[in-house]
Every structure is written in structure tokens, then in C-alpha cells.
Amino acid sequence: MLRFGSLEIDERAREVRVGGVVAQFTRREFALLLELASNPGVAFSRERLLQKVWGFDFAGEARTVDVHIYRLRDTLEKRFGLRDVTCTVHGHGYKFARP
């Protein structure tokens, strides 16, 4: 279980809760958030996130990560008011910032 203030990420239950309320994410969105949150402050390139979350055999575009980050942010910010959970590292990728 990872806890950052009101944000809880329960890997075994495959749940994200904010203030005790379950946030709905797809399997990939959850895996992406878990990977970032497991390494707070570490900047990951899009390519590294693709390898870790999608797997080495993924044949899609690196911008796929951007779409999933957008969806994570949209849910966490609009529904739960959590801003800046993920930070863009310009020219590189993304990192998790403790909310």
C-alpha cells in the first residue's frame, strides 16, 4: 500500500482511493500510476514507461504515455481536486510528485 496524504494506491486490491473513495482507472492507467508512485521524484522517459507498463513488445507510439497521463490527471484533478500528482519533465517524460 502506497499512501501520499489522501491518495492511497493498493497494489494487491488494484485500487486507488482518494479520501477513502475509489477512483476508477483502466488497467494501464493503474499500472502507470503505480510505477510512478513507487518511485516518487524519479523522472521516467516515455520509452522507459512503455517498457515497464506496456512491455517490451509494445509496437505503438511513445505518445501513448501522454494520453494515459492526461486521463490520470483528468480523474485526479477534476473528480478529487488533486493537482500536480504527476509532473511533466520537459524533453524527457514524467515523474510522480507527492500530492
N, CA, C and O of each residue as an XYZ file, in Angstrom:
396
protein
N       0.845     -1.182      0.000
C       0.000      0.000      0.000
C       0.886      1.239      0.000
O       1.764      1.391      0.849
N       0.645      2.111     -0.952
C       1.347      3.390     -1.011
C       0.367      4.473     -0.551
O      -0.782      4.516     -0.992
N       0.839      5.340      0.338
C      -0.009      6.422      0.844
C       0.719      7.749      0.684
O       1.885      7.895      1.053
N      -0.001      8.701      0.127
C       0.500     10.060     -0.042
C      -0.644     10.998      0.325
O      -1.448     11.367     -0.531
N      -0.717     11.382      1.591
C      -1.838     12.195      2.048
C      -3.133     11.426      1.874
O      -3.264     10.312      2.381
N      -4.091     12.005      1.164
C      -5.385     11.351      0.958
C      -5.364     10.320     -0.168
O      -6.337      9.590     -0.354
N      -4.264     10.254     -0.920
C      -4.142      9.324     -2.036
C      -3.560      8.002     -1.554
O      -2.476      7.966     -0.972
N      -4.286      6.922     -1.799
C      -3.832      5.574     -1.462
C      -3.843      4.719     -2.716
O      -4.807      4.728     -3.481
N      -2.759      3.980     -2.916
C      -2.668      3.074     -4.057
C      -2.422      1.686     -3.483
O      -1.368      1.409     -2.911
N      -3.408      0.827     -3.645
C      -3.365     -0.525     -3.095
C      -3.097     -1.500     -4.237
O      -3.995     -1.841     -5.007
N      -1.842     -1.941     -4.330
C      -1.446     -2.811     -5.443
C      -2.173     -4.146     -5.384
O      -2.633     -4.644     -6.412
N      -2.283     -4.729     -4.204
C      -2.911     -6.053     -4.101
C      -4.393     -6.012     -4.447
O      -4.907     -6.934     -5.082
N      -5.077     -4.963     -4.041
C      -6.504     -4.824     -4.362
C      -6.717     -4.195     -5.737
O      -7.834     -4.192     -6.254
N      -5.642     -3.660     -6.333
C      -5.703     -2.960     -7.620
C      -6.694     -1.801     -7.550
O      -7.538     -1.620     -8.428
N      -6.563     -1.012     -6.462
C      -7.451      0.118     -6.243
C      -6.670      1.380     -5.930
O      -5.602      1.350     -5.318
N      -7.236      2.479     -6.368
C      -6.753      3.805     -5.988
C      -7.896      4.464     -5.238
O      -9.030      4.496     -5.714
N      -7.588      4.987     -4.063
C      -8.594      5.678     -3.260
C      -8.090      7.079     -2.923
O      -6.908      7.291     -2.649
N      -9.005      8.005     -2.953
C      -8.709      9.378     -2.538
C      -9.714      9.723     -1.460
O     -10.919      9.783     -1.705
N      -9.199      9.949     -0.260
C     -10.094     10.221      0.858
C     -11.066      9.082      1.110
O     -12.185      9.309      1.570
N     -10.649      7.870      0.814
C     -11.489      6.697      1.026
C     -12.418      6.364     -0.125
O     -13.066      5.318     -0.104
N     -12.500      7.217     -1.117
C     -13.372      7.000     -2.275
C     -12.547      6.369     -3.395
O     -11.459      6.844     -3.719
N     -13.072      5.298     -3.980
C     -12.356      4.591     -5.036
C     -12.383      5.397     -6.324
O     -13.437      5.849     -6.771
N     -11.203      5.569     -6.910
C     -11.061      6.229     -8.216
C     -10.957      5.142     -9.270
O     -10.173      4.205     -9.121
N     -11.730      5.256    -10.319
C     -11.753      4.246    -11.368
C     -10.692      4.541    -12.430
O     -10.677      5.615    -13.031
N      -9.813      3.574    -12.647
C      -8.789      3.679    -13.679
C      -8.749      2.390    -14.482
O      -9.096      1.322    -13.979
N      -8.327      2.498    -15.728
C      -8.126      1.296    -16.528
C      -6.906      0.544    -15.993
O      -6.164      1.061    -15.157
N      -6.713     -0.650    -16.473
C      -5.577     -1.469    -16.047
C      -4.257     -0.754    -16.326
O      -3.373     -0.740    -15.470
N      -4.116     -0.171    -17.491
C      -2.887      0.530    -17.854
C      -2.705      1.822    -17.055
O      -1.596      2.133    -16.620
N      -3.778      2.562    -16.865
C      -3.688      3.784    -16.061
C      -3.234      3.454    -14.644
O      -2.377      4.137    -14.084
N      -3.817      2.400    -14.069
C      -3.419      1.975    -12.729
C      -1.948      1.580    -12.707
O      -1.210      1.996    -11.814
N      -1.520      0.786    -13.674
C      -0.124      0.333    -13.729
C       0.831      1.511    -13.893
O       1.910      1.523    -13.300
N       0.446      2.487    -14.682
C       1.276      3.674    -14.895
C       1.390      4.486    -13.600
O       2.487      4.892    -13.218
N       0.269      4.719    -12.933
C       0.289      5.449    -11.671
C       1.105      4.694    -10.626
O       1.885      5.305     -9.894
N       0.938      3.392    -10.547
C       1.690      2.579     -9.588
C       3.187      2.661     -9.860
O       3.975      2.806     -8.926
N       3.586      2.570    -11.113
C       5.013      2.650    -11.465
C       5.597      3.997    -11.054
O       6.675      4.052    -10.462
N       4.906      5.065    -11.359
C       5.394      6.396    -10.997
C       5.412      6.589     -9.482
O       6.400      7.075     -8.930
N       4.326      6.210     -8.809
C       4.213      6.416     -7.363
C       5.175      5.530     -6.573
O       5.543      5.867     -5.448
N       5.577      4.418     -7.144
C       6.539      3.535     -6.479
C       7.940      4.128     -6.475
O       8.827      3.656     -5.764
N       8.124      5.164     -7.277
C       9.425      5.821     -7.416
C       9.252      7.339     -7.375
O       9.565      8.010     -8.358
N       8.759      7.903     -6.261
C       8.483      9.344     -6.210
C       9.725     10.180     -6.509
O      10.810      9.930     -5.985
N       9.531     11.169     -7.361
C      10.619     12.081     -7.691
C      11.545     11.596     -8.790
O      12.395     12.354     -9.256
N      11.399     10.341     -9.217
C      12.255      9.789    -10.271
C      11.628     10.108    -11.627
O      10.460      9.803    -11.867
N      12.403     10.718    -12.499
C      11.924     11.061    -13.841
C      12.080      9.864    -14.765
O      13.173      9.316    -14.909
N      10.984      9.466    -15.386
C      10.971      8.356    -16.333
C      10.769      8.894    -17.744
O       9.925      9.764    -17.961
N      11.519      8.397    -18.680
C      11.268      8.750    -20.076
C      10.010      8.015    -20.539
O       9.610      7.017    -19.939
N       9.404      8.506    -21.589
C       8.237      7.828    -22.150
C       8.597      6.402    -22.553
O       7.828      5.467    -22.327
N       9.765      6.251    -23.147
C      10.192      4.934    -23.611
C      10.351      3.953    -22.453
O       9.990      2.782    -22.571
N      10.891      4.433    -21.337
C      11.058      3.565    -20.159
C       9.701      3.180    -19.575
O       9.502      2.037    -19.163
N       8.772      4.127    -19.539
C       7.428      3.817    -19.058
C       6.738      2.815    -19.972
O       6.033      1.924    -19.499
N       6.938      2.956    -21.273
C       6.373      1.974    -22.204
C       6.916      0.579    -21.908
O       6.162     -0.394    -21.904
N       8.210      0.478    -21.664
C       8.811     -0.821    -21.359
C       8.256     -1.394    -20.061
O       7.909     -2.574    -19.999
N       8.171     -0.561    -19.023
C       7.746     -1.025    -17.704
C       6.251     -1.345    -17.642
O       5.854     -2.326    -17.012
N       5.426     -0.530    -18.287
C       3.973     -0.664    -18.156
C       3.356     -1.453    -19.306
O       2.487     -2.295    -19.076
N       3.783     -1.198    -20.521
C       3.206     -1.863    -21.682
C       3.975     -3.115    -22.082
O       3.402     -4.027    -22.678
N       5.245     -3.170    -21.767
C       6.056     -4.339    -22.107
C       6.955     -4.074    -23.302
O       6.723     -3.156    -24.089
N       7.971     -4.888    -23.417
C       8.976     -4.706    -24.465
C       8.422     -4.933    -25.867
O       8.980     -4.418    -26.836
N       7.356     -5.679    -25.991
C       6.827     -5.984    -27.325
C       5.788     -4.979    -27.810
O       5.166     -5.194    -28.850
N       5.587     -3.876    -27.068
C       4.625     -2.861    -27.470
C       5.097     -2.184    -28.748
O       6.235     -1.720    -28.821
N       4.239     -2.124    -29.749
C       4.615     -1.574    -31.047
C       3.998     -0.206    -31.323
O       4.081      0.294    -32.445
N       3.387      0.398    -30.323
C       2.722      1.680    -30.532
C       3.659      2.863    -30.386
O       4.879      2.709    -30.350
N       3.078      4.030    -30.303
C       3.808      5.286    -30.209
C       4.108      5.653    -28.755
O       3.345      5.313    -27.851
N       5.216      6.346    -28.541
C       5.591      6.801    -27.204
C       4.570      7.796    -26.653
O       4.443      7.940    -25.437
N       3.848      8.477    -27.525
C       2.848      9.456    -27.089
C       1.645      8.788    -26.423
O       0.807      9.473    -25.836
N       1.551      7.472    -26.505
C       0.525      6.730    -25.782
C       0.603      7.049    -24.297
O      -0.422      7.149    -23.622
N       1.817      7.207    -23.793
C       2.019      7.545    -22.386
C       1.354      8.885    -22.082
O       0.719      9.037    -21.039
N       1.492      9.847    -22.975
C       0.901     11.170    -22.770
C      -0.617     11.086    -22.599
O      -1.192     11.759    -21.743
N      -1.250     10.262    -23.414
C      -2.704     10.110    -23.350
C      -3.117      9.527    -21.997
O      -4.090      9.976    -21.392
N      -2.383      8.541    -21.537
C      -2.710      7.917    -20.255
C      -2.437      8.872    -19.076
O      -3.192      8.897    -18.103
N      -1.377      9.636    -19.172
C      -1.097     10.643    -18.140
C      -2.218     11.682    -18.118
O      -2.659     12.092    -17.045
N      -2.673     12.102    -19.275
C      -3.779     13.058    -19.364
C      -5.009     12.517    -18.645
O      -5.659     13.239    -17.888
N      -5.330     11.239    -18.883
C      -6.508     10.635    -18.257
C      -6.344     10.533    -16.739
O      -7.287     10.784    -15.989
N      -5.143     10.165    -16.296
C      -4.875     10.113    -14.851
C      -5.101     11.484    -14.226
O      -5.806     11.620    -13.226
N      -4.496     12.487    -14.829
C      -4.624     13.850    -14.314
C      -6.066     14.314    -14.319
O      -6.534     14.935    -13.365
N      -6.764     14.011    -15.396
C      -8.155     14.431    -15.527
C      -8.989     13.876    -14.377
O      -9.766     14.608    -13.764
N      -8.836     12.605    -14.085
C      -9.592     11.982    -12.994
C      -9.173     12.540    -11.640
O     -10.023     12.938    -10.843
N      -7.883     12.571    -11.376
C      -7.406     13.013    -10.068
C      -7.694     14.491     -9.810
O      -8.004     14.874     -8.682
N      -7.593     15.317    -10.842
C      -7.824     16.750    -10.659
C      -9.308     17.106    -10.644
O      -9.777     17.786     -9.731
N     -10.040     16.652    -11.646
C     -11.443     17.059    -11.764
C     -12.339     16.400    -10.728
O     -13.209     17.053    -10.151
N     -12.133     15.124    -10.492
C     -13.027     14.416     -9.573
C     -12.620     14.584     -8.111
O     -13.471     14.659     -7.225
N     -11.295     14.645     -7.866
C     -10.823     14.622     -6.490
C     -10.050     15.874     -6.067
O      -9.685     16.006     -4.899
N      -9.802     16.781     -6.993
C      -9.109     18.016     -6.652
C      -7.621     17.857     -6.375
O      -6.995     18.769     -5.835
N      -7.053     16.729     -6.733
C      -5.606     16.515     -6.553
C      -4.869     17.041     -7.769
O      -5.023     16.518     -8.873
N      -4.072     18.072     -7.565
C      -3.310     18.670     -8.664
C      -1.847     18.280     -8.542
O      -1.350     18.010     -7.449
N      -1.177     18.255     -9.664
C       0.274     18.055     -9.714
C       0.734     16.732     -9.106
O       1.805     16.668     -8.503
N      -0.058     15.686     -9.257
C       0.363     14.357     -8.804
C       1.456     13.834     -9.728
O       2.431     13.231     -9.280
N       1.280     14.072    -11.011
C       2.321     13.736    -11.978
C       2.847     15.028    -12.571
O       2.080     15.940    -12.880
N       4.143     15.100    -12.724
C       4.779     16.286    -13.293
C       5.415     15.935    -14.623
O       5.991     14.861    -14.793
N       5.300     16.851    -15.551
C       5.984     16.693    -16.830
C       7.434     17.115    -16.662
O       7.726     18.174    -16.107
N       8.329     16.281    -17.145
C       9.752     16.621    -17.182
C      10.021     16.930    -18.653
O      10.213     16.021    -19.461
N      10.034     18.203    -18.987
C      10.102     18.631    -20.385
C      11.300     18.031    -21.111
O      12.430     18.045    -20.622
N      11.006     17.505    -22.294
C      12.036     16.887    -23.118
C      12.423     15.487    -22.673
O      13.319     14.874    -23.254
N      11.743     14.969    -21.629
C      12.114     13.653    -21.118
C      10.901     12.741    -20.905
O      10.789     11.698    -21.548
N      10.000     13.132    -20.008
C       8.872     12.266    -19.686
C       8.099     12.775    -18.484
O       7.622     13.910    -18.471
N       7.978     11.909    -17.453
C       7.124     12.237    -16.310
C       7.731     11.721    -15.006
O       8.577     10.827    -14.988
N       7.251     12.335    -13.905
C       7.603     11.839    -12.585
C       6.426     12.047    -11.644
O       5.538     12.857    -11.910
N       6.430     11.313    -10.551
C       5.406     11.411     -9.526
C       5.858     12.416     -8.492
O       6.989     12.364     -8.008
N       4.970     13.327     -8.157
C       5.249     14.312     -7.097
C       4.247     14.045     -5.988
O       3.050     13.921     -6.248
N       4.712     13.958     -4.790
C       3.809     13.676     -3.667
C       2.758     14.760     -3.574
O       3.087     15.942     -3.469
N       1.475     14.361     -3.611
C       0.387     15.359     -3.530
C       0.299     15.989     -2.152
O      -0.556     16.842     -1.917
